[in-house]
């Protein structure tokens, strides 16, 4: 069980800093408390595009589903979409590691998101 006393007085700041469901890295405070996840090969390897859409609600649902299955993801192009005023000219892309591609596709198909998946 997680206890705030394990991480010292800066727990709220530390947790807020790493509060992304797709970025599961930990700050030194949590790592020193023994809460670090095992190292993985990072998001910088080969990536696979699962979904390309302008629907931010759909992306949020898929991102939460992948996070619940401990699959890292990256939403690409979200900042350019914000800059262009949400007119739909630049859809966001949801990417997963190439090694997680088949598992992620099977999970999304089983959850009913199959029609939203890109070919490949």
C-alpha positions as CSV (number, residue, x, y, z in Angstrom):
1,X,0.0,0.0,0.0
2,X,1.2,3.5,-0.9
3,X,1.9,5.9,2.0
4,X,2.6,9.6,1.6
5,X,5.2,9.4,4.3
6,X,7.4,7.2,2.0
7,X,8.1,10.1,-0.3
8,X,8.6,13.0,2.1
9,X,7.0,16.5,2.1
10,X,7.1,17.0,-1.7
11,X,4.7,14.2,-2.6
12,X,1.9,16.4,-4.0
13,X,4.4,18.3,-6.2
14,X,6.1,15.0,-7.3
15,X,2.8,13.2,-8.2
16,X,1.4,16.3,-10.0
17,X,4.6,16.4,-12.1
18,X,4.2,12.8,-13.4
19,X,0.4,12.7,-13.6
20,X,0.3,11.6,-17.3
21,X,-1.3,8.1,-17.8
22,X,1.1,7.4,-20.7
23,X,4.3,8.7,-19.1
24,X,4.9,6.3,-16.2
25,X,8.4,7.6,-15.3
26,X,9.1,8.5,-11.7
27,X,10.9,11.4,-10.1
28,X,13.9,10.6,-7.8
29,X,11.6,11.0,-4.7
30,X,9.4,8.1,-5.8
31,X,12.3,6.1,-7.2
32,X,14.2,6.3,-3.9
33,X,11.1,5.2,-2.0
34,X,11.1,2.0,-4.0
35,X,8.1,2.8,-6.1
36,X,9.9,2.8,-9.5
37,X,8.6,0.7,-12.3
38,X,11.0,-1.7,-14.0
39,X,13.0,0.0,-16.8
40,X,11.5,-0.4,-20.3
41,X,13.0,0.4,-23.7
42,X,11.4,3.8,-23.9
43,X,9.1,5.5,-26.4
44,X,12.0,6.3,-28.7
45,X,12.1,3.0,-30.5
46,X,9.8,2.0,-33.4
47,X,6.3,3.4,-33.0
48,X,3.0,2.2,-34.6
49,X,0.1,4.6,-35.3
50,X,-3.1,3.1,-33.9
51,X,-5.6,6.0,-34.4
52,X,-5.7,9.3,-36.3
53,X,-8.6,11.5,-35.3
54,X,-9.8,15.0,-34.3
55,X,-12.1,13.5,-31.6
56,X,-10.3,14.3,-28.3
57,X,-12.9,12.4,-26.3
58,X,-12.2,9.2,-28.4
59,X,-8.4,9.7,-27.8
60,X,-9.0,10.2,-24.1
61,X,-11.0,7.0,-23.9
62,X,-8.4,5.0,-25.8
63,X,-5.5,6.5,-23.8
64,X,-7.2,5.5,-20.6
65,X,-7.9,2.0,-21.8
66,X,-4.2,1.5,-22.9
67,X,-3.0,2.9,-19.6
68,X,-5.2,0.5,-17.7
69,X,-3.5,-2.3,-19.6
70,X,-0.1,-0.9,-18.8
71,X,0.6,0.0,-22.4
72,X,2.5,3.2,-23.0
73,X,1.2,5.5,-25.6
74,X,2.0,8.9,-27.2
75,X,-0.4,11.4,-28.6
76,X,1.4,13.1,-31.4
77,X,0.4,16.4,-33.0
78,X,-1.7,17.6,-30.1
79,X,0.2,20.9,-29.8
80,X,-0.2,21.8,-33.5
81,X,-3.9,21.0,-33.2
82,X,-4.2,23.5,-30.4
83,X,-2.3,26.1,-32.4
84,X,-4.5,25.8,-35.5
85,X,-7.7,26.5,-33.5
86,X,-9.3,23.1,-33.5
87,X,-10.5,23.5,-37.1
88,X,-9.6,20.0,-37.9
89,X,-6.8,20.5,-40.3
90,X,-4.3,18.5,-38.2
91,X,-5.7,15.3,-36.6
92,X,-4.0,13.9,-33.6
93,X,-2.3,10.5,-33.8
94,X,-2.1,7.9,-31.1
95,X,1.1,5.9,-31.2
96,X,2.3,2.8,-29.3
97,X,5.6,0.9,-29.3
98,X,6.0,-1.4,-32.2
99,X,6.5,-4.2,-29.7
100,X,3.1,-3.5,-28.1
101,X,1.3,-3.1,-31.5
102,X,-0.5,-6.5,-31.6
103,X,-1.6,-6.4,-27.9
104,X,-2.9,-2.8,-28.2
105,X,-4.8,-3.6,-31.4
106,X,-6.4,-6.7,-29.8
107,X,-7.4,-4.7,-26.7
108,X,-9.0,-1.9,-28.7
109,X,-10.8,-4.3,-31.0
110,X,-12.2,-6.2,-28.1
111,X,-13.3,-2.9,-26.5
112,X,-15.2,-1.9,-29.6
113,X,-12.8,0.6,-31.1
114,X,-11.9,-1.7,-34.0
115,X,-13.4,0.7,-36.7
116,X,-11.3,3.5,-35.4
117,X,-8.0,1.6,-35.9
118,X,-5.7,2.5,-38.8
119,X,-4.7,-0.2,-41.2
120,X,-1.5,-2.0,-40.5
